[in-house]
Amino acid sequence: MCGIVGAVAERNITAILVEGLKRLEYRGYDSAGVAVYTNDQKLERLRRPGKVSELELALAEDSLIGRLGIAHTRWATHGAPCERNAHPHFSGDLAVVHNGIIENHDALREQLTALGYVFTSDTDTEVIAHLLNHKLKDLHDLTAALKATVKELHGAYGLAVISGQQPDRLVAARSGSPLVIGLGLGENFLASDQLALRQVTDRFMYLEEGDIAEIRRDSVHIWDVNGQAVERESVQYRDGTEAAEKGEYRHFMLKEIHEQPSVVQRTLEGRLSQNQVLVQAFGPQAAELFAKVRNVQIVACGTSYHAGMVARYWLEELAGIPCQVEVASEFRYRKVVVQPDTLFVTISQSGETADTLAALRNAKELGFLASLAICNVGISSLVRESDLTLLTQAGREIGVASTKAFTTQLVGLLLLTLSLGQVRGTLAKGVEATLVEELRRLPTRLGEALAMDSTVEKIAELFAEKNHTLFLGRGAQFPVAMEGALKLKEISYIHAEAYPAGELKHGPLALVDNDMPVVTVAPNNELLEKLKSNLQEVRARGGELIVFADVKAGMTNGEGTHVVQMPHIHNTLSPILYTIPLQLLSYYVAVLKGTDVDQPRNLAKSVTVE
C-alpha cells in the first residue's frame, strides 16, 4: 500500500526521500510525490502519476533542495490515480502525506468548506491538511495542532506533516497504519517501513498505536494515545540489505521463489527436536494454552487464506481438531458463534493487513480462548496484539505476488498442527516423528522442484495466446490449485479459476475446450485414481492438460496431455512442494505476456485499508 518517507537534517534530503520511495515500490502504488522546505525558505512539491522514476525525472528538471521534507507513494482509495490526487497535499504552508482511510472525511469536508477551505482533490487526505491548517491558526504550534486534529479523525492513518511556519520539525501520528522513526547523527527520519531508510541508518524506533511524534534534527519526542510523554525503545536492525537487491535474477519474484529452500530451513531452525516439534516455539504459555484447545478458527486474506485452507485438512486429519477458515473481510462483519475453547489463528505476511487486524481486535471481544499470529514481521501490529506468535522467517518479500511467505506459512501451520496434536495426545503413533523427519528433508525436496525451472518455462509457452485457465486439485491440493490460479491472474492478467476436481461435472466442464488449458496437481495419494478419472473428462472435451504429477503416479505425456514429473514426497507435505511449479508457471507466463511481474497493476503488497 501507500508508502511514507520523511527527513529532517543538515544536508539536502531530496535524494534520500526519492531513494526511500524506490525501496517502498514493492508495496504497490499508482502515483508519487515529494514536498520540501527549500533553501529559498519556501514549501514546494512535485507530484507525478505512475512510477517513482517519473517523479525522479521531474526532479532532474526542477530540483528541490532543502533540509526538511516528506514523500509518498499512493495507492488509490479515494479519487482516481492522477497528479491532483497524489500526495503530499497542501493547505497554506503545510504539507501532509497519509496512509490509510479517513472514514468521516465527508462530514469533515462539509465543515471545512463552510469555513472557506477550497478542495483541489478527491481524496480523504486533503481534509487532514485543511483541518490541521485550521487548528494551527489557533494553537500556533504544529505538534499541538496535530494532537488536536487526530481527535477528530475516524479511521486508519499514518501521518507525516511539515510546515513552512515551523521548519525545524517533522510531526507524525499513527493509528492503524505503521510508522517507524530512523535515528541518525544530527538528522532523523520517518517511514512506513524501515527498509525505506536502510541507506541512511540502522537504528529505529517503532511508533505504537495512538502515538504522536515530533521529530527534530537532534531530538525525538513521543506522546502515547493518552497524551502522556513516553520513551520508545530504539533497536538496531542488523539484517543485511540483500533482500532489496535482485542479484542475478531478472525479477524479485523469481529470486524469492528460488529462496524457498533456505527460508523454509530458517523457519524450521530451533523448532524441532530429534523427533518432535518444540511447542515452546509458539511462546512460553503455548503448551498450557494448547492443552485447552478444542477448536481452531483461522482468519486471513488472499494467499494467507489459502494457507489456512490447507491447514484445515492437517488440523482435522492429523490432530483431530475441528477447524473453520474464513476470509478476514467477511469474518469481521458477521455475527460469529464462538465454540468453547477455540484458538483464534491469524495469518499474514506483513502483520499489518487491515482486515486481519480488525478481525483479531473483534475476536478479543468474542470470547476466544487465545489468539495466535503466524506472521513474517516480528514488530508488526498483528504480532504485538496476539497472545502467541510463530514468525515464519521468510525474510523481506519484495514481489507483490507472495511466494516464499506462502510456503513458510504452510510450514508454520504444520508445526502448529503437530504441536496441538502432541500436547493433546491426539496424533497417531509415530506420525510426529515421521513428519519431523520429512520436514528436515523438505528444503532438499523444494530444491529438486526448483531444478525443473527450465521445464516449467517451456510449458509456459502453451499459455502465450490464452485468456482463461482452470486449476484443479483434490483434498489439500484444492487450496494449492486456488493459490496457483491466484498467482496466474495476479501477474499475467489471465483469468484463472480453481475447482475441486470432483466439481468439474457440476458446471465448470461447460467451459472446457481447446482454448482452455487445465492445470492440475497430482500427488501419489488415495485420491489419485479419482483425479485421473476427472482428467479424462477434460480430455474427452478437447481440453489441454498440464499435470504436475508424482514420479510414482504412473502418468505420462500423451496427445493434449503434458506431464511434469515431481519428486516423491510424503503426502502431508505435498501441498508445500506442489506450490513451487505453480509459482514458476505463473512467473514465466507473465514474462511471456510482458507484464510488470513484481508490481502488477491495481495491486499492493501490504493491504492496510479495507
BAVEX-682488 format. One line per 5 residues: number of its first residue (from 0); their letters; for each residue x, y, z of C-alpha. Coordinates in nm, 4 decimals, always signed. Layout:
# residues N
NUM) A) X,Y,Z  ...;
This chain:
# residues 610
0) MCGIV) +0.0000,+0.0000,+0.0000  +0.0950,+0.3660,+0.0286  +0.4472,+0.4473,+0.1434  +0.5736,+0.7373,+0.3549  +0.9257,+0.8791,+0.3840;
5) GAVAE) +1.0289,+1.1911,+0.5774  +1.3540,+1.3570,+0.6835  +1.4898,+1.6495,+0.8828  +1.8663,+1.7047,+0.8530  +2.1551,+1.9445,+0.7989;
10) RNITA) +2.2034,+1.8245,+0.4409  +1.9889,+1.8139,+0.1288  +1.7350,+1.5360,+0.1840  +1.5619,+1.5159,-0.1576  +1.7714,+1.2241,-0.2841;
15) ILVEG) +1.7135,+1.0411,+0.0463  +1.3364,+1.0817,+0.0078  +1.3373,+0.9520,-0.3501  +1.5588,+0.6561,-0.2644  +1.3223,+0.5740,+0.0223;
20) LKRLE) +1.0279,+0.5736,-0.2166  +1.2134,+0.3390,-0.4510  +1.2648,+0.0980,-0.1629  +0.8901,+0.1046,-0.0932  +0.7845,+0.0303,-0.4506;
25) YRGYD) +0.7231,-0.3332,-0.3524  +0.4139,-0.2196,-0.1599  +0.2190,-0.1260,-0.4739  +0.1214,+0.2292,-0.5751  -0.0075,+0.4434,-0.8628;
30) SAGVA) +0.1481,+0.7880,-0.8050  +0.4342,+0.9521,-0.6175  +0.5189,+1.2923,-0.4787  +0.7587,+1.4911,-0.2641  +0.7374,+1.8164,-0.0660;
35) VYTND) +1.0484,+2.0021,+0.0551  +1.1021,+2.3172,+0.2572  +1.3668,+2.4542,+0.0259  +1.6746,+2.6615,+0.0930  +1.4757,+2.9527,-0.0520;
40) QKLER) +1.2523,+2.9217,+0.2576  +0.9508,+2.8045,+0.0579  +0.7454,+2.4853,+0.0778  +0.7464,+2.3305,-0.2698  +0.6275,+1.9996,-0.4113;
45) LRRPG) +0.6369,+1.7797,-0.7185  +0.3858,+1.5027,-0.7891  +0.3522,+1.2563,-1.0727  +0.1162,+0.9713,-1.1612  +0.2849,+0.6416,-1.2348;
50) KVSEL) +0.6217,+0.5188,-1.1148  +0.8765,+0.6841,-0.8877  +1.1002,+0.7070,-1.1939  +0.8580,+0.9646,-1.3377  +0.8949,+1.1750,-1.0234;
55) ELALA) +1.2715,+1.1360,-1.0415  +1.2739,+1.2658,-1.3995  +1.0680,+1.5664,-1.2934  +1.3097,+1.6398,-1.0093  +1.6005,+1.6301,-1.2522;
60) EDSLI) +1.4399,+1.9244,-1.4356  +1.3095,+2.1104,-1.1301  +1.5277,+2.0160,-0.8342  +1.4018,+2.0801,-0.4825  +1.6904,+2.1408,-0.2440;
65) GRLGI) +1.6214,+2.1544,+0.1269  +1.6770,+2.0026,+0.4699  +1.3169,+1.9155,+0.5613  +1.0787,+1.7102,+0.3513  +0.8219,+1.4341,+0.3127;
70) AHTRW) +0.7470,+1.1979,+0.0254  +0.4778,+0.9448,-0.0598  +0.3695,+0.6678,-0.2931  -0.0100,+0.6473,-0.3216  -0.2393,+0.3521,-0.3869;
75) ATHGA) -0.5754,+0.4995,-0.4863  -0.8700,+0.4617,-0.2490  -1.0492,+0.7982,-0.2890  -1.0153,+0.9552,-0.6311  -0.8512,+0.8340,-0.9497;
80) PCERN) -0.4741,+0.7945,-0.9851  -0.3714,+1.1376,-1.1151  -0.1471,+1.4284,-1.0195  -0.4073,+1.6305,-0.8277  -0.4899,+1.3296,-0.6082;
85) AHPHF) -0.1260,+1.2408,-0.5453  +0.0342,+1.3221,-0.2101  +0.1636,+1.5412,-0.0494  -0.1466,+1.7562,-0.0027  -0.1091,+2.1249,+0.0849;
90) SGDLA) -0.3118,+2.3662,+0.2905  -0.1466,+2.7043,+0.3110  +0.2148,+2.6459,+0.4009  +0.1811,+2.2961,+0.5431  +0.2050,+1.9603,+0.3657;
95) VVHNG) +0.0593,+1.6214,+0.4626  +0.1152,+1.2632,+0.3500  -0.1185,+0.9898,+0.4691  -0.1532,+0.6124,+0.4641  -0.4966,+0.4696,+0.5459;
100) IIENH) -0.8563,+0.5874,+0.5169  -1.0418,+0.8661,+0.7000  -1.3940,+0.7330,+0.7357  -1.5562,+1.0650,+0.8359  -1.3949,+1.2649,+0.5548;
105) DALRE) -1.7309,+1.3643,+0.4018  -1.8509,+1.5289,+0.7233  -1.5144,+1.6991,+0.7730  -1.5148,+1.8213,+0.4137  -1.8533,+1.9882,+0.4668;
110) QLTAL) -1.7354,+2.1587,+0.7853  -1.4121,+2.2808,+0.6276  -1.5882,+2.4025,+0.3123  -1.8191,+2.6056,+0.5342  -1.5074,+2.7594,+0.6920;
115) GYVFT) -1.3896,+2.8718,+0.3492  -1.1413,+2.5991,+0.2584  -1.1255,+2.5048,-0.1101  -1.0608,+2.1416,-0.2019  -0.8483,+2.0649,-0.5057;
120) SDTDT) -0.8515,+1.6813,-0.4886  -1.0973,+1.3938,-0.4457  -0.9007,+1.2388,-0.1605  -0.9892,+1.1852,+0.2026  -0.6374,+1.3051,+0.2901;
125) EVIAH) -0.6945,+1.6670,+0.1923  -0.9379,+1.7108,+0.4823  -0.6466,+1.6385,+0.7179  -0.4371,+1.9143,+0.5637  -0.7143,+2.1734,+0.5914;
130) LLNHK) -0.8144,+2.0634,+0.9416  -0.4520,+2.0930,+1.0524  -0.4303,+2.4361,+0.8968  -0.7418,+2.5421,+1.0856  -0.6081,+2.4118,+1.4188;
135) LKDLH) -0.2674,+2.5713,+1.3613  -0.4257,+2.9160,+1.3309  -0.5474,+2.8903,+1.6899  -0.2711,+2.6832,+1.8524  +0.0350,+2.8272,+1.6715;
140) DLTAA) +0.2282,+2.5009,+1.7271  +0.2402,+2.2230,+1.4692  +0.2658,+1.9404,+1.7221  -0.0256,+2.0744,+1.9264  -0.2286,+2.1191,+1.6065;
145) LKATV) -0.1677,+1.7564,+1.5083  -0.2747,+1.6344,+1.8522  -0.5975,+1.8322,+1.8191  -0.6557,+1.7190,+1.4616  -0.6316,+1.3440,+1.5206;
150) KELHG) -0.9020,+1.3667,+1.7870  -1.1468,+1.4458,+1.5070  -1.0300,+1.1750,+1.2653  -1.2177,+0.8437,+1.2430  -1.0461,+0.5608,+1.0600;
155) AYGLA) -0.6913,+0.4471,+0.9981  -0.3934,+0.6693,+0.9401  -0.0204,+0.7021,+0.9365  +0.0533,+1.0747,+0.9009  +0.3594,+1.2871,+0.8351;
160) VISGQ) +0.3349,+1.6663,+0.8338  +0.5719,+1.9590,+0.7725  +0.5043,+2.3330,+0.7812  +0.6865,+2.6331,+0.6447  +0.5931,+2.8202,+0.9640;
165) QPDRL) +0.7954,+2.5767,+1.1773  +1.0616,+2.4261,+0.9503  +1.2589,+2.2787,+1.2376  +1.0435,+1.9685,+1.2743  +0.8532,+1.6838,+1.1156;
170) VAARS) +0.5444,+1.5613,+1.3061  +0.3762,+1.2234,+1.2735  +0.0811,+1.0226,+1.4043  -0.0015,+0.6542,+1.3919  -0.3414,+0.4865,+1.4199;
175) GSPLV) -0.3842,+0.1570,+1.2375  -0.1019,+0.2203,+0.9892  +0.2628,+0.1525,+1.0838  +0.5328,+0.4184,+1.1140  +0.8975,+0.3904,+1.2124;
180) IGLGL) +1.1469,+0.6610,+1.3072  +1.5040,+0.6277,+1.1785  +1.7661,+0.7688,+1.4145  +2.0789,+0.9378,+1.2812  +2.3535,+1.1719,+1.3992;
185) GENFL) +2.2284,+1.5276,+1.3679  +1.9436,+1.4045,+1.1490  +1.6330,+1.1901,+1.1892  +1.3922,+1.0197,+0.9534  +1.0429,+0.8713,+0.9279;
190) ASDQL) +0.8976,+0.5962,+0.7111  +0.6195,+0.3413,+0.6908  +0.8811,+0.0642,+0.6690  +1.2399,+0.0581,+0.7956  +1.3502,-0.0734,+0.4544;
195) ALRQV) +1.2995,+0.2778,+0.3164  +1.5670,+0.4130,+0.5497  +1.8317,+0.1424,+0.5451  +2.0541,+0.3564,+0.3230  +2.0844,+0.6239,+0.5959;
200) TDRFM) +2.0552,+0.4426,+0.9310  +2.0351,+0.1068,+1.1050  +1.8707,+0.2361,+1.4262  +1.4938,+0.2518,+1.4504  +1.2153,+0.3414,+1.6882;
205) YLEEG) +0.8690,+0.1976,+1.6198  +0.5622,+0.4072,+1.6923  +0.2812,+0.2255,+1.8699  -0.0931,+0.2570,+1.8181  -0.2097,+0.6095,+1.9006;
210) DIAEI) +0.1408,+0.7602,+1.9192  +0.2201,+1.1148,+1.8073  +0.5827,+1.2092,+1.7384  +0.7736,+1.5334,+1.6977  +1.0948,+1.4673,+1.5073;
215) RRDSV) +1.3657,+1.7309,+1.5007  +1.7197,+1.7155,+1.3706  +1.8642,+1.6452,+1.7159  +1.5676,+1.5092,+1.9146  +1.2585,+1.2879,+1.9066;
220) HIWDV) +0.9604,+1.3342,+2.1388  +0.6677,+1.0894,+2.1523  +0.3276,+1.1065,+2.3209  +0.1036,+0.7990,+2.3614  -0.2697,+0.7646,+2.2954;
225) NGQAV) -0.3423,+0.9215,+2.6360  -0.1267,+1.2245,+2.5636  +0.1487,+1.1170,+2.8026  +0.5135,+1.1667,+2.7060  +0.6732,+0.8248,+2.6532;
230) ERESV) +1.0049,+0.6684,+2.5540  +1.0018,+0.4091,+2.2791  +1.2858,+0.1591,+2.2665  +1.5351,+0.2056,+1.9843  +1.6547,-0.1095,+1.8118;
235) QYRDG) +1.9402,-0.1762,+1.5735  +1.8465,-0.3530,+1.2531  +2.1249,-0.5993,+1.1755  +1.9742,-0.7872,+0.8823  +2.1564,-0.7389,+0.5529;
240) TEAAE) +2.0204,-0.5386,+0.2620  +2.0468,-0.8209,+0.0109  +1.6692,-0.8709,+0.0134  +1.6331,-0.5305,-0.1521  +1.8527,-0.6357,-0.4475;
245) KGEYR) +1.7575,-0.8724,-0.7321  +2.1116,-1.0033,-0.7722  +2.1382,-1.2438,-1.0653  +1.7620,-1.2698,-1.1089  +1.5531,-1.0761,-1.3583;
250) HFMLK) +1.2735,-1.0123,-1.1086  +1.2315,-1.0153,-0.7317  +0.9562,-1.2757,-0.7692  +1.1909,-1.5278,-0.9322  +1.4568,-1.4566,-0.6705;
255) EIHEQ) +1.2054,-1.5152,-0.3915  +1.0781,-1.8373,-0.5492  +1.4341,-1.9689,-0.5504  +1.4915,-1.8601,-0.1896  +1.2310,-2.1039,-0.0611;
260) PSVVQ) +1.4599,-2.3924,+0.0363  +1.6702,-2.1597,+0.2531  +1.3802,-1.9718,+0.4136  +1.1976,-2.2960,+0.4909  +1.5186,-2.4182,+0.6539;
265) RTLEG) +1.5316,-2.0987,+0.8610  +1.1678,-2.1384,+0.9614  +1.2409,-2.4876,+1.0941  +1.5603,-2.3943,+1.2795  +1.5309,-2.4177,+1.6568;
270) RLSQN) +1.1775,-2.5575,+1.6367  +1.2440,-2.9294,+1.6000  +1.3931,-3.1770,+1.8446  +1.5057,-3.5203,+1.7330  +1.1508,-3.6453,+1.6742;
275) QVLVQ) +0.9162,-3.3722,+1.7989  +0.8139,-3.0149,+1.7367  +0.9243,-2.7839,+2.0194  +0.5926,-2.6439,+2.1384  +0.7623,-2.3554,+2.3212;
280) AFGPQ) +0.8499,-2.2130,+1.9786  +0.4994,-2.0636,+1.9915  +0.5650,-1.8921,+2.3258  +0.6181,-1.9772,+2.6925  +0.2447,-2.0253,+2.7537;
285) AAELF) +0.1818,-2.2298,+2.4413  +0.1771,-2.5764,+2.5990  -0.0676,-2.4684,+2.8683  -0.2981,-2.2990,+2.6173  -0.2751,-2.5720,+2.3528;
290) AKVRN) -0.3879,-2.8311,+2.6097  -0.7202,-2.6454,+2.6350  -0.7837,-2.6085,+2.2608  -1.0885,-2.7930,+2.1293  -1.1466,-2.5916,+1.8107;
295) VQIVA) -0.9469,-2.3672,+1.5766  -1.0707,-2.0616,+1.3865  -0.8365,-1.9368,+1.1124  -0.8789,-1.5897,+0.9619  -0.6678,-1.4470,+0.6793;
300) CGTSY) -0.6760,-1.2776,+0.3381  -0.5586,-1.3695,-0.0118  -0.2635,-1.6073,-0.0245  -0.2632,-1.6398,+0.3553  -0.6256,-1.7559,+0.3381;
305) HAGMV) -0.5202,-2.0375,+0.1042  -0.2539,-2.1410,+0.3576  -0.5268,-2.1559,+0.6210  -0.7398,-2.3773,+0.3970  -0.4553,-2.6275,+0.3671;
310) ARYWL) -0.4128,-2.6192,+0.7453  -0.7757,-2.7179,+0.7956  -0.7047,-3.0538,+0.6309  -0.3993,-3.1040,+0.8529  -0.5670,-2.9999,+1.1785;
315) EELAG) -0.8672,-3.2243,+1.1313  -0.6870,-3.5252,+0.9831  -0.3721,-3.5279,+1.1991  -0.4658,-3.3524,+1.5230  -0.8368,-3.4358,+1.5264;
320) IPCQV) -0.9337,-3.0727,+1.5938  -1.2348,-2.9119,+1.4195  -1.1235,-2.6101,+1.2166  -1.3039,-2.3251,+1.0451  -1.1312,-2.0985,+0.7918;
325) EVASE) -1.2729,-1.7625,+0.6881  -1.1740,-1.4587,+0.4875  -1.0997,-1.1778,+0.7318  -1.3063,-0.9169,+0.5474  -1.6144,-1.1395,+0.5890;
330) FRYRK) -1.5443,-1.2576,+0.9426  -1.5204,-0.9067,+1.0864  -1.8661,-0.8057,+0.9625  -2.0834,-1.1031,+1.0503  -2.2314,-1.2342,+1.3724;
335) VVVQP) -1.9975,-1.5097,+1.4892  -2.0887,-1.8014,+1.7162  -1.7729,-1.8948,+1.9053  -1.7321,-2.2584,+2.0032  -1.5882,-2.3197,+2.3522;
340) DTLFV) -1.2081,-2.3264,+2.3852  -1.1398,-2.2034,+2.0320  -0.7924,-2.0863,+1.9334  -0.8117,-1.7824,+1.7041  -0.5351,-1.8005,+1.4419;
345) TISQS) -0.4443,-1.5139,+1.2107  -0.2057,-1.5482,+0.9156  -0.0370,-1.2531,+0.7450  +0.2873,-1.1804,+0.5634  +0.3094,-0.8182,+0.6767;
350) GETAD) +0.1173,-0.8314,+1.0031  -0.0450,-0.5015,+0.9074  -0.3303,-0.6263,+0.6852  -0.6235,-0.4069,+0.7872  -0.8990,-0.6694,+0.7635;
355) TLAAL) -0.6985,-0.9324,+0.9518  -0.6038,-0.6864,+1.2251  -0.9653,-0.5756,+1.2620  -1.0770,-0.9398,+1.2830  -0.8244,-1.0025,+1.5617;
360) RNAKE) -0.9437,-0.6993,+1.7552  -1.3037,-0.8101,+1.7084  -1.2166,-1.1636,+1.8220  -1.0857,-1.0302,+2.1511  -1.4413,-0.9192,+2.2327;
365) LGFLA) -1.5983,-1.2512,+2.1332  -1.4584,-1.4892,+2.3947  -1.1968,-1.6900,+2.2063  -0.9586,-1.8913,+2.4222  -0.6463,-1.7165,+2.2904;
370) SLAIC) -0.5005,-1.5656,+1.9726  -0.2048,-1.6858,+1.7671  -0.0362,-1.4954,+1.4823  +0.1609,-1.6688,+1.2088  +0.3478,-1.3790,+1.0557;
375) NVGIS) +0.6669,-1.2756,+0.8789  +0.7265,-0.9423,+1.0574  +0.8207,-0.9553,+1.4222  +0.7482,-0.5910,+1.5005  +0.4081,-0.5840,+1.3252;
380) SLVRE) +0.0795,-0.4897,+1.4889  -0.0578,-0.8422,+1.4451  +0.2330,-0.9916,+1.6387  +0.2220,-0.7327,+1.9145  -0.1515,-0.7753,+1.9667;
385) SDLTL) -0.1623,-1.1587,+1.9694  -0.1161,-1.3875,+2.2701  +0.1118,-1.6290,+2.0834  +0.3285,-1.5924,+1.7734  +0.5210,-1.8006,+1.5242;
390) LTQAG) +0.7468,-1.5957,+1.2968  +0.7917,-1.7511,+0.9545  +1.1466,-1.6255,+0.8842  +1.0780,-1.5708,+0.5142  +1.2793,-1.2505,+0.5118;
395) REIGV) +1.1840,-0.9464,+0.3092  +0.9388,-1.0266,+0.0291  +0.9504,-0.7562,-0.2364  +0.7374,-0.9036,-0.5161  +0.3693,-0.8188,-0.4726;
400) ASTKA) +0.2679,-1.1759,-0.5584  +0.3516,-1.3764,-0.2470  +0.5721,-1.6835,-0.2871  +0.8140,-1.7638,-0.0060  +0.5763,-1.6125,+0.2504;
405) FTTQL) +0.3158,-1.8730,+0.1495  +0.5386,-2.1787,+0.1798  +0.6807,-2.0659,+0.5141  +0.3254,-2.0051,+0.6375  +0.2414,-2.3639,+0.5428;
410) VGLLL) +0.5447,-2.4875,+0.7352  +0.4378,-2.2828,+1.0368  +0.0841,-2.4202,+1.0189  +0.2112,-2.7775,+1.0039  +0.4249,-2.7082,+1.3116;
415) LTLSL) +0.1108,-2.5759,+1.4807  -0.0840,-2.8889,+1.3843  +0.1820,-3.1197,+1.5240  +0.2187,-2.9117,+1.8401  -0.1545,-2.9174,+1.9109;
420) GQVRG) -0.1731,-3.2908,+1.8444  +0.1327,-3.3531,+2.0607  +0.0017,-3.1587,+2.3613  -0.3492,-3.3003,+2.3340  -0.2290,-3.6556,+2.2680;
425) TLAKG) -0.4349,-3.6929,+1.9509  -0.1608,-3.7756,+1.6985  -0.1460,-4.1326,+1.5741  +0.1565,-4.3245,+1.6949  +0.4736,-4.2406,+1.5068;
430) VEATL) +0.3157,-3.9642,+1.2974  +0.5040,-3.6772,+1.4573  +0.8439,-3.8464,+1.4357  +0.7822,-3.9332,+1.0697  +0.6739,-3.5821,+0.9766;
435) VEELR) +0.9601,-3.4210,+1.1677  +1.2000,-3.6294,+0.9621  +1.0140,-3.5347,+0.6419  +1.0312,-3.1670,+0.7390  +1.4081,-3.1954,+0.7720;
440) RLPTR) +1.4196,-3.3231,+0.4120  +1.1768,-3.0606,+0.2820  +1.4362,-2.7960,+0.1791  +1.6089,-3.0581,-0.0365  +1.2780,-3.1582,-0.1978;
445) LGEAL) +1.1996,-2.7941,-0.2710  +1.5402,-2.7603,-0.4339  +1.4589,-3.0596,-0.6560  +1.1320,-2.8950,-0.7600  +1.3143,-2.5711,-0.8419;
450) AMDST) +1.5537,-2.7674,-1.0625  +1.2575,-2.8119,-1.3021  +1.2681,-2.4382,-1.3735  +1.3526,-2.4761,-1.7433  +1.0876,-2.7471,-1.7918;
455) VEKIA) +0.8174,-2.5218,-1.6487  +0.9428,-2.2307,-1.8606  +0.8834,-2.4430,-2.1711  +0.5339,-2.5391,-2.0505  +0.4536,-2.1683,-2.0042;
460) ELFAE) +0.4677,-2.1218,-2.3820  +0.1347,-2.3045,-2.4047  -0.0275,-2.0019,-2.2363  +0.1148,-1.7312,-2.4630  -0.2133,-1.6776,-2.6510;
465) KNHTL) -0.4567,-1.7973,-2.3836  -0.7017,-1.5826,-2.1868  -0.8568,-1.8349,-1.9466  -0.7278,-2.1249,-1.7355  -0.8746,-2.3799,-1.4957;
470) FLGRG) -0.6779,-2.5171,-1.1992  -0.7814,-2.8461,-1.0380  -0.6895,-3.0230,-0.7169  -0.8379,-3.2685,-0.4700  -0.8186,-3.2699,-0.0916;
475) AQFPV) -0.5467,-3.0442,+0.0470  -0.4356,-2.9805,-0.3122  -0.7531,-2.7832,-0.3849  -0.6246,-2.4775,-0.1894  -0.2940,-2.5215,-0.3736;
480) AMEGA) -0.4877,-2.5030,-0.7013  -0.6585,-2.1872,-0.5711  -0.3205,-2.0356,-0.4947  -0.1943,-2.1307,-0.8424  -0.4939,-1.9620,-1.0037;
485) LKLKE) -0.4439,-1.6514,-0.7903  -0.0773,-1.6259,-0.8897  -0.1553,-1.6575,-1.2602  -0.4264,-1.3928,-1.2564  -0.2217,-1.1575,-1.0332;
490) ISYIH) +0.0815,-1.1238,-1.2549  -0.0147,-1.2430,-1.6049  -0.3703,-1.0982,-1.6027  -0.5036,-1.4254,-1.7425  -0.8438,-1.5093,-1.5997;
495) AEAYP) -0.7968,-1.8213,-1.3870  -1.0256,-2.0193,-1.1604  -0.9708,-2.3167,-0.9315  -1.2091,-2.6008,-0.8555  -1.2045,-2.9249,-0.6645;
500) AGELK) -1.1516,-3.1752,-0.9470  -1.4675,-3.3620,-0.8488  -1.6736,-3.0484,-0.9177  -1.5929,-3.0385,-1.2894  -1.9132,-3.2185,-1.3813;
505) HGPLA) -2.1203,-2.9734,-1.1765  -2.0650,-2.6781,-1.4082  -1.7042,-2.5890,-1.4970  -1.6833,-2.8651,-1.7584  -1.9005,-2.6421,-1.9795;
510) LVDND) -1.6024,-2.4081,-2.0178  -1.3563,-2.6721,-2.1346  -1.2410,-2.6611,-2.4959  -0.9094,-2.6493,-2.6816  -0.8608,-2.2843,-2.5796;
515) MPVVT) -0.8900,-2.3610,-2.2078  -0.5705,-2.5056,-2.0531  -0.6418,-2.7124,-1.7424  -0.3652,-2.7254,-1.4813  -0.3718,-2.9888,-1.2098;
520) VAPNN) -0.1520,-3.1235,-0.9327  -0.1409,-3.4998,-0.8847  +0.0496,-3.6310,-0.5825  +0.0525,-4.0070,-0.5339  -0.2227,-4.0302,-0.2712;
525) ELLEK) -0.5525,-4.2047,-0.2076  -0.7382,-3.9643,-0.4406  -0.5094,-4.0199,-0.7401  -0.7321,-4.2650,-0.9283  -1.0357,-4.0414,-0.8832;
530) LKSNL) -0.8313,-3.7484,-1.0105  -0.7271,-3.9451,-1.3192  -1.0946,-4.0013,-1.3976  -1.1612,-3.6291,-1.3675  -0.8778,-3.5575,-1.6088;
535) QEVRA) -1.0262,-3.7983,-1.8619  -1.3400,-3.5851,-1.8525  -1.1258,-3.2889,-1.9613  -0.9559,-3.4759,-2.2448  -1.2896,-3.6031,-2.3731;
540) RGGEL) -1.3929,-3.2378,-2.4251  -1.0723,-3.1427,-2.6061  -0.9147,-2.9651,-2.3095  -0.5368,-2.9400,-2.2918  -0.3956,-3.0799,-1.9665;
545) IVFAD) -0.0866,-2.9654,-1.7788  -0.0276,-3.2139,-1.4960  +0.2321,-3.1832,-1.2193  +0.2425,-3.5463,-1.1085  +0.4316,-3.7522,-0.8534;
550) VKAGM) +0.7019,-3.9589,-1.0212  +0.5256,-4.2673,-0.8811  +0.1791,-4.1662,-1.0057  +0.2182,-4.3537,-1.3344  +0.1186,-4.0581,-1.5550;
555) TNGEG) +0.2848,-3.9940,-1.8918  +0.2668,-3.7483,-2.1790  +0.0073,-3.8029,-2.4473  -0.1973,-3.6130,-2.7013  -0.3125,-3.2944,-2.5292;
560) THVVQ) -0.1514,-3.4022,-2.2012  +0.1733,-3.2527,-2.0705  +0.3076,-3.4247,-1.7584  +0.5823,-3.2773,-1.5419  +0.7304,-3.5399,-1.3098;
565) MPHIH) +0.7549,-3.4193,-0.9493  +0.9828,-3.5583,-0.6746  +0.8104,-3.8075,-0.4477  +0.7194,-3.6633,-0.1081  +0.5122,-3.7627,+0.1948;
570) NTLSP) +0.1503,-3.6810,+0.1188  +0.1142,-3.4439,+0.4155  +0.3917,-3.2192,+0.2838  +0.2816,-3.2349,-0.0802  +0.0881,-2.9026,-0.0722;
575) ILYTI) +0.4145,-2.7234,+0.0049  +0.6079,-2.8955,-0.2735  +0.3380,-2.8616,-0.5412  +0.3146,-2.4893,-0.4837  +0.6605,-2.4439,-0.6386;
580) PLQLL) +0.5857,-2.5356,-1.0040  +0.2636,-2.3321,-0.9993  +0.4613,-2.0261,-0.8883  +0.7161,-2.0848,-1.1638  +0.4390,-2.1334,-1.4204;
585) SYYVA) +0.2704,-1.8042,-1.3329  +0.6069,-1.6265,-1.3408  +0.7096,-1.7492,-1.6854  +0.3647,-1.6889,-1.8334  +0.3783,-1.3303,-1.7047;
590) VLKGT) +0.7239,-1.2826,-1.8582  +0.5885,-1.4047,-2.1923  +0.2928,-1.1691,-2.1616  +0.5270,-0.8785,-2.0870  +0.3517,-0.7675,-1.7688;
595) DVDQP) +0.5081,-0.5938,-1.4678  +0.5869,-0.9081,-1.2687  +0.6968,-0.7509,-0.9397  +0.4398,-0.4707,-0.9351  +0.1234,-0.5944,-1.1095;
600) RNLAK) -0.1397,-0.3354,-1.1889  -0.4021,-0.2378,-0.9299  -0.2440,-0.4462,-0.6518  -0.0482,-0.3693,-0.3366  +0.1852,-0.5713,-0.1175;
605) SVTVE) +0.0647,-0.4729,+0.2269  -0.3087,-0.4035,+0.2255  -0.3577,-0.1601,+0.5109  -0.7047,-0.0407,+0.4056  -1.0379,-0.2203,+0.3717;
